[in-house]
Amino acid sequence: MKIGLYDRWLSTMGGGERYALTIAAHLAKAHAVTVLSHTAVRAGDIAARLRLDLSGIDFCAVPLRPPAELGQAAAQYDLFINASHQNFVPPLARRNALVVFFPARPPSGIVRRIRRATAPRIERWARLPRPAEGVYGSETVFDVHAHGLGQTAAFDLPAWPRPVTVRMALAAAAPSVTGAELRLDEKTVDEIALSESGRFYAVTVTAPAGARTLSIHARGSRTGGPLWLYATPPQTDHLRGRLFRRLFDQTWPNLGDRIRNSLPPNLGAIAAGYDLIWAISAFTQRWIAAYWDLPSTILYPPVDVRRFAPHSKRPQILSVGRFFAHNHNKKHLLMIEQFREMVDAGLTGWELHLAGGSTAGAQHQDYLRRVHAAAQGYPIHVHVDIAHSRLVDLYGSSSIYWHASGYGEDEARHPARFEHFGITAVEAMAAGCAPVLIGRGGLAELVRHGEDGYLWYTTDELRGHTLRLIQDSTLRSRIAQAALVSSRRFDVAAFEAGVDRSLAPLLSGIA
């Protein structure tokens, strides 16, 4: 059976990608599986980063296209799995499955309709070049963020009443690529030699008023893959383009991505066309029903619980989560505040450890600086971008685990701000930490209050449950052992069994 799995964000190699590739690796044991994305990734790099065996999978990079135009790519498969977060590819394969980490809310209400209409208008107003042909996803190469290009690539230019300068930089994707020819509406305007491997060469083109397409044609011999060149995103030298980049590439990059990849107005109808919808938790399942009025099957994320184990427990509380700003962050400042209150009230001998990856961008770096500042003068340690081996050691040596995502948020208005599942909490449970989790979102599904963890709703409860565990080592040990056993519900074997069980009725009629 031919199976295709699509993930637009594959190169980020995050938790969603591990979820998707665990499905692919399991199905590849018996079927021909191709993973589709827009970046020419190296299977070995992903396998090492996500700690997966991907030897039976074929990775295929396809040029950038809006999700609505990728249906034909899906149509060639017996089973198509869309595991790309909020990318609604029309389900045109014989059988189709959709992975939903959290559902997008369909356009409804005048405010939401205005937002949907505003995004494309902002982009048109900014008059940005857009990929048209042979342009692949962006990645960091030679320390530069750049798109991959095929042998022939093209960008659509915005309508502009005056000549406009377009700037970019080009680099060869392989030593066999020796140069590039640049054309405006198929008229050659420049030729550039790419004589030094690993170096970007600046290119400036002045497009006359009315020019519609800037195309780039690589010179040299075959590269052995789809990529011939790397190109930095073309920048137009006008006020609107500069303003857009300042606002939506630097200040609000997530909003900029939503503007470039706006959701389709018929996303509910597209979702309804899938034969199977996987929800990563009962929390996500509930909002799929609320937003889309569709049934779904819970397939909890796979957690490699066997990698974690308790050892040499110390009097420390741990919380793990990326450091970033915005209302849906991991509430590091709240946890610091609560731990400081406990210390000020007389707690001694215990430490709070906060571990997570950093996030690029001024506002996120400012948030991280505030976290560091708030921790000063107290037994609070902030671990940024630490090695995985060090994180595993922190899990194993910590006695209590905290999770606070979603505190102070309104679930009815902003459900996406809550933890949709809680992989780090399960990892902590597997490492023998006694979990004290906010009882909101997917976290409420991970423990049974008072048996293998505690759920809290107010900060008084957070401190109270924690102090009870600190003061009673027998209770702490019992809760931690029960949490370790409970974590096995989310191991990879349970995940694979869930995949087989839910796909069986779907694939029964396919030879």
Secondary structure by P-SEA (a helix, b strand, c coil): cbbbbbbcccccccaaaaaaaaaaaaaacccbbbbbccccccaaaaaaaaccccccbbbbbbccccccccccccccccbbbcccccccccccccbbbbbbcccccccccaaaaaaaaaaaaaaaaabbbbbcccbbbbbbccccbbbbbccbbbbbbcccccbbbbbbbbbbccccccbbbbbcccccccccccccccbbbbbbbbbcccccbbbbbbbcccccccccccccccccccaaaaaaaaccccccaaaaaaaacccccaaaaaaaaccbbbbccaaaaaaaaaaccbbbbbbccccccccccccccccbbbbbbbbbbcccccaaaaaaaaaaaaaaaccccbbbbbbbbbbbcaaaaaaaaaaaaaaccccbbbbccccaaaaaaaaaaccbbbbbccccccccccccccccccaaaaaaaaacccccccccccccccccccccbbbbccaaaaaaaaaaaaacaaaaaaaaaaaaaaaccccaaaaaaaaaaaacccccccc
